[in-house]
Amino acid sequence: MRVRFSDVVADKGIKDRLVEMADNGMLGHALMLHEDEGGGALALAIALSQYLLCPGRHDGDSCGSCNTCSRTSRLIYPDIHFAFPVNSGSRQGGDRKPTSDTYLAEWRSLYASNPYFSEQQLYNALGIENKSGVIAVAEAKKIIEKLTLTALEGYYKIMILWLPEKMNTDAANKLLKILEEPYDGTLFILITHSPEKVMTTISSRCRHLRVPPLKAEQLAGVLSERHGLSVEEAVSIARMASGSYGKALEIISGEDGDSGFREIMADLVSASISRNLYAVLEAGERAAALPGREKQKAFCEYASSYIRNLFLVKRGMDSLADADSSTLATLSSLSSRIKDDFCDRIVPFIDRAYMLIERNVSAKTVFCDLCNRFYVYI
């Protein structure tokens, strides 16, 4: 797996910015990359690490062929460390308090197959698909242990921390000192999907960079070139993926969970319009039956996107919607039958449902209430 900047599917502007910062000593000691899920931030973090460590880097990129680049691309370079959310599961062995080291083989295997993986794909790979991952105090201790050691092969010791928003308070407090006063050569690269959920004590000590989603035409070009898709297929998938290459890969592979979400949402909206309360509640039952809270939260995120697209279509702004032609036709049919203020009224309750699911409130109760709001407000 090659991980030079030139190989990463991500916005060119952010690549150039990272190279400029590295060349001019502007990285600091803690960098936070904010991406939409599947946006390429992890691949960028590896490419940046490889660039910093490569003895033969040139023309704004690593050489990609030396021993350092080879080991970095396989995630086995001894001075690059990883931390990510974990939980107890079927593959943890005898670890009572699993950490990222427990699942390092699974992490490397997943990255080798797809560097643009989603949070749910990680949990599936770790065997914790029905649980939420967490970065706990045991992980924080491991991070400190690794970073207090002298670098084995060069100047840099790099810690790539994936999803710091999953860090609990105890872990965050334990990491504060090393974030404030890191040892020489220490570089933290944090990758977040929700920067607003990262604890302020952690976030305030980082330099923030946004990894923007690709424009639809850019992503469509990549899909055509790398996956042999026709122009029409590539454009359709690029729009559905909202500029995320990782999301596009899920759609291409058939692993995209949105197809099931799409059916639930279409049935829910249609049943609400038809005043079929039984069918509305049945849609809620299907949402509550989704396996695991991460899937249920993903459904809430999809519901927000669906309502956004419905709003755009109702306002005659179809070109801005992230949907293929088939979905647009369905939205167009539904949009003429909903109240003008429906989208504005329902979105806060979708956000509330996400928050309640995250706080372990009964999914049946949450989705029953949400579907009732659809029925009343539509």
C-alpha positions in Angstrom: 0.0 0.0 0.0 1.7 3.2 -1.2 1.0 6.3 1.0 2.8 9.1 -0.7 0.9 12.4 -0.8 0.4 11.8 -4.5 -1.4 8.5 -3.8 -3.9 9.9 -1.2 -7.4 10.7 -2.4 -7.9 14.0 -0.7 -8.1 17.7 -1.5 -4.9 19.0 -3.1 -5.0 22.2 -1.0 -4.7 20.3 2.3 -1.8 18.2 0.9 0.1 21.3 -0.2 -0.6 22.9 3.2 0.8 20.0 5.1 3.9 19.9 3.0 4.4 23.6 3.5 4.0 23.3 7.2 6.5 20.4 7.4 9.1 22.1 5.3 8.9 25.3 7.3 8.8 23.8 10.7 5.2 25.0 11.3 3.6 21.7 12.4 4.0 22.3 16.1 3.6 19.3 18.4 -0.1 18.6 18.1 -2.1 18.8 14.9 -5.8 18.1 14.7 -7.3 17.1 11.3 -11.1 17.4 11.0 -12.6 15.3 8.2 -16.0 14.0 7.2 -16.0 10.2 7.7 -14.0 8.5 5.0 -12.4 11.9 3.9 -8.8 10.6 3.8 -7.4 12.2 7.0 -5.8 9.0 8.2 -4.1 8.4 4.8 -2.9 12.0 5.0 -1.5 11.5 8.5 0.5 8.4 7.3 1.7 10.3 4.2 2.8 13.2 6.4 4.6 10.9 8.8 6.3 9.2 5.9 7.3 12.6 4.4 8.8 13.7 7.8 10.8 10.5 8.2 11.9 9.7 4.6 15.6 10.4 4.1 15.1 10.8 0.4 12.1 13.1 0.2 11.9 15.4 -2.7 9.5 17.6 -4.8 7.0 17.8 -1.9 6.7 14.1 -1.4 8.5 11.1 0.2 10.4 8.8 -2.1 8.1 5.9 -1.5 10.8 3.3 -2.1 13.3 3.4 0.8 13.1 1.1 3.8 11.6 3.8 6.0 8.8 4.4 3.5 8.2 0.7 3.2 7.8 0.2 6.9 5.7 3.4 7.3 3.3 2.3 4.6 2.8 -1.0 6.4 2.3 0.7 9.8 5.3 -1.1 11.3 7.8 1.8 11.7 8.8 1.7 15.4 8.5 5.4 16.1 4.9 5.7 14.7 2.2 4.8 17.2 -1.5 4.5 17.0 -4.4 5.0 19.4 -8.1 4.5 18.5 -11.4 3.7 20.2 -11.7 0.1 21.4 -13.9 -2.1 23.7 -14.0 -5.6 24.9 -14.9 -8.1 22.1 -14.5 -11.5 20.6 -10.9 -10.8 19.5 -9.4 -9.3 22.6 -7.9 -12.4 24.0 -7.1 -12.3 27.7 -6.8 -8.5 28.0 -9.2 -7.3 30.7 -8.7 -3.7 29.7 -8.1 -3.8 26.0 -6.1 -1.0 24.3 -5.2 -0.2 20.8 -2.2 -2.5 21.1 -4.6 -5.4 21.7 -6.1 -4.9 18.2 -3.0 -3.6 16.3 -3.0 -6.6 13.9 -6.7 -5.9 13.0 -5.9 -2.2 12.6 -3.1 -2.8 10.2 -5.1 -5.3 8.2 -8.0 -2.9 7.9 -5.8 -0.1 6.9 -4.0 -2.2 4.3 -7.4 -3.1 2.7 -8.9 0.4 2.9 -7.2 3.5 4.4 -10.5 5.3 4.2 -12.5 3.1 6.5 -15.4 4.3 8.7 -15.9 4.1 12.4 -18.3 1.2 12.0 -16.0 -0.7 9.7 -13.3 -0.4 12.4 -15.6 -1.8 15.0 -16.6 -4.6 12.7 -12.9 -5.5 12.1 -12.2 -5.4 15.9 -15.2 -7.7 16.6 -17.0 -5.0 18.6 -19.6 -4.1 16.0 -22.5 -3.9 18.5 -20.6 -1.7 20.9 -19.2 1.9 21.0 -15.5 2.3 21.2 -13.8 4.4 23.8 -10.3 5.8 24.4 -9.9 5.1 28.1 -7.3 5.8 30.8 -5.5 2.5 30.1 -4.9 3.8 26.6 -3.6 7.2 27.9 -1.1 5.3 30.1 0.1 3.4 27.0 0.5 6.6 25.0 2.6 8.2 27.8 4.8 5.1 28.1 5.5 5.1 24.4 6.2 8.8 24.1 8.6 9.0 27.1 11.0 6.6 25.4 13.7 7.9 23.1 13.0 7.6 19.4 14.6 4.4 18.0 15.6 5.5 14.5 15.3 9.3 14.1 14.1 12.5 15.6 10.4 12.1 15.5 8.1 10.1 17.7 4.6 10.3 16.1 1.3 9.4 17.8 -1.7 9.2 15.5 -4.8 9.4 17.6 -8.0 8.4 15.7 -11.3 9.9 17.0 -10.2 11.9 20.1 -13.9 12.7 20.6 -14.2 9.1 21.9 -11.8 9.9 24.8 -13.2 9.9 28.3 -12.4 12.6 30.9 -9.9 10.5 32.9 -7.9 9.7 29.7 -8.0 13.4 28.6 -6.8 14.6 32.0 -4.0 12.1 32.0 -2.7 13.2 28.6 -2.8 17.0 29.4 0.8 17.3 30.6 2.4 15.5 27.7 0.3 17.5 25.3 1.3 20.8 27.0 5.0 19.8 27.5 5.9 17.1 25.0 9.3 15.5 24.8 11.5 16.7 21.9 10.5 15.3 18.6 7.0 14.3 19.7 4.2 14.9 17.2 0.6 14.2 17.9 -1.7 13.9 14.9 -5.4 13.7 16.0 -8.1 12.8 13.5 -11.6 13.8 14.3 -15.1 13.6 12.7 -16.7 15.8 15.4 -14.3 18.5 16.6 -17.1 20.0 18.7 -17.2 16.8 20.8 -13.4 16.8 21.5 -12.8 17.9 25.1 -11.8 21.5 25.2 -8.7 20.7 27.2 -7.4 18.5 24.3 -8.7 20.6 21.4 -7.2 23.9 22.7 -3.7 22.4 22.7 -3.9 21.5 19.0 -3.4 23.3 15.7 -6.6 22.7 13.7 -6.8 21.9 9.9 -10.0 21.1 8.0 -9.7 18.2 5.4 -12.5 19.3 3.1 -14.6 16.9 1.1 -13.8 16.5 -2.6 -16.0 18.3 -5.1 -18.4 15.9 -6.8 -16.6 16.2 -10.2 -13.2 15.5 -8.6 -14.4 12.4 -6.8 -16.2 11.2 -9.9 -12.9 11.5 -11.8 -11.1 9.4 -9.2 -13.9 6.8 -9.3 -13.8 6.6 -13.1 -10.0 6.3 -13.2 -9.4 3.9 -10.3 -12.5 1.7 -10.4 -13.4 1.7 -14.1 -16.9 3.3 -13.6 -18.8 5.0 -16.4 -19.1 8.7 -16.1 -22.8 8.4 -15.2 -22.1 5.8 -12.5 -19.2 7.8 -11.1 -21.2 11.1 -10.9 -24.1 9.3 -9.2 -21.9 7.7 -6.6 -19.9 10.8 -6.0 -23.1 12.8 -5.3 -24.4 10.1 -2.9 -21.0 10.0 -1.1 -21.0 13.8 -0.5 -17.3 14.1 -1.5 -16.1 11.2 0.7 -13.9 8.6 -1.0 -14.4 6.2 1.9 -18.2 6.5 1.5 -17.9 6.0 -2.2 -15.9 2.8 -1.7 -18.7 1.5 0.6 -21.3 2.1 -2.1 -19.2 0.5 -4.8 -18.5 -2.6 -2.6 -22.2 -2.9 -1.6 -21.3 -2.4 2.1 -23.1 0.9 2.2 -25.6 0.8 5.1 -27.4 3.8 3.6 -29.5 1.6 1.4 -31.4 0.1 4.4 -31.6 3.6 6.0 -33.0 5.0 2.7 -35.8 2.5 2.7 -36.7 3.2 6.3 -36.8 6.9 5.8 -38.8 6.7 2.5 -41.3 4.5 4.3 -41.5 6.7 7.3 -42.1 9.9 5.3 -44.5 8.2 3.0 -46.5 6.6 5.8 -46.6 10.0 7.7 -48.0 11.7 4.6 -50.6 9.0 4.2 -51.6 9.2 7.9 -50.8 5.5 8.4 -49.8 5.5 12.0 -49.2 1.8 12.1 -46.7 2.0 9.2 -45.0 5.0 10.9 -44.5 3.0 14.1 -43.3 0.0 12.1 -40.6 2.2 10.5 -39.6 3.3 14.0 -39.3 -0.4 15.1 -37.1 -1.1 12.1 -34.8 1.8 13.1 -34.7 0.6 16.7 -33.8 -2.9 15.6 -30.6 -1.8 13.8 -27.7 -3.7 15.3 -25.8 -1.6 17.9 -25.9 2.0 18.9 -23.4 3.1 16.2 -25.7 1.9 13.5 -28.6 3.7 15.2 -26.6 6.9 15.4 -25.6 6.4 11.8 -29.3 6.2 10.9 -29.9 9.5 12.7 -27.1 11.1 10.7 -28.6 9.7 7.5 -32.0 11.0 8.5 -30.6 14.5 8.9 -29.0 14.3 5.4 -32.3 12.9 4.0 -34.3 15.8 5.4 -31.7 18.3 4.1 -32.1 16.9 0.6 -35.9 16.9 1.0 -35.7 20.6 1.9 -33.4 21.4 -1.0 -35.7 19.6 -3.5 -38.8 21.3 -2.1 -37.0 24.7 -2.6 -36.1 23.8 -6.2 -32.4 23.4 -5.5 -32.0 19.8 -6.7 -28.5 20.4 -7.9 -27.3 20.9 -4.4 -28.7 17.7 -3.0 -26.4 14.7 -2.3 -28.6 12.1 -4.0 -28.7 10.0 -7.2 -31.4 10.4 -9.8 -33.6 7.7 -8.4 -33.6 9.2 -4.9 -34.1 12.7 -6.3 -37.3 11.4 -8.0 -38.6 10.0 -4.8 -37.8 13.2 -2.9 -39.5 15.2 -5.6 -42.6 13.2 -5.2 -42.6 13.5 -1.4 -41.6 17.2 -1.3 -44.9 18.4 -2.8 -46.9 16.7 -0.1 -45.2 18.0 3.1 -45.8 21.2 5.0 -43.5 24.1 4.3 -42.1 24.2 7.8 -41.8 20.4 8.3 -38.0 20.2 7.6 -37.2 23.0 10.0 -39.3 21.5 12.7 -38.2 17.9 12.5 -34.4 18.4 12.3 -33.9 19.4 16.0 -35.7 16.2 17.0 -33.5 14.0 14.8 -30.5 15.7 16.5 -32.1 15.0 19.9 -32.6 11.3 19.0 -28.9 11.0 18.1 -28.0 12.5 21.5 -30.3 10.2 23.4 -29.0 7.1 21.6 -25.5 8.2 22.5 -26.5 8.4 26.1 -27.9 4.9 26.1 -31.6 5.7 26.2 -33.8 2.9 25.0 -33.8 2.9 21.2 -37.4 1.8 21.0 -38.5 4.8 23.1 -36.3 7.2 21.2 -37.4 6.1 17.7 -41.1 5.8 18.7 -41.0 9.4 19.9 -39.1 10.6 16.7 -41.5 8.8 14.4 -44.5 10.3 16.2 -43.0 13.8 15.5 -42.8 12.9 11.8 -46.5 11.9 11.9 -47.5 15.1 13.7 -45.4 17.7 11.9 -45.6 16.5 8.3 
